[in-house]
C-alpha cells in the first residue's frame, strides 16, 4: 500500500529508499514552494528537538541546523551576517546562560 508524504526530504532519501528495494516518486519544487517547505520543516525539526530524549538530542539539533543552513541559502542570507546579528542580539538582550524564568511583571 503506497504511503503519501508530500513533504520536503533530504537529498539522499530517494536513493536510500531505492537501496531498500522500494520505489518512490519525487519532484523538484519551485523556489517559493521550497522556501515555504523549509519554513514548515524548521518547525517540524524544532519540535523534534523539544521532544527528543537526551541520547537523541545531538542528532535532532544537527537536523535542525541542517534546515537552518538550507533556509539561509534559500533566502540568500549570509551565515556570517546571521551570526553577527546573533552576537548583537546577545549583547543587547543577553543569552540564556543565567537560566532565568520570568514569573510576572507589573
BELRA-V435093 format. One record per helix or strand of 3 or more residues. SS is the DSSP state (H for helix, E for strand). FROM is the first residue (numbers start at 1). LEN is the number of residues. If there is no record, write none. Layout:
SS;FROM;LEN
SS;FROM;LEN
This chain:
H;13;7
H;31;21
H;54;21
H;79;15
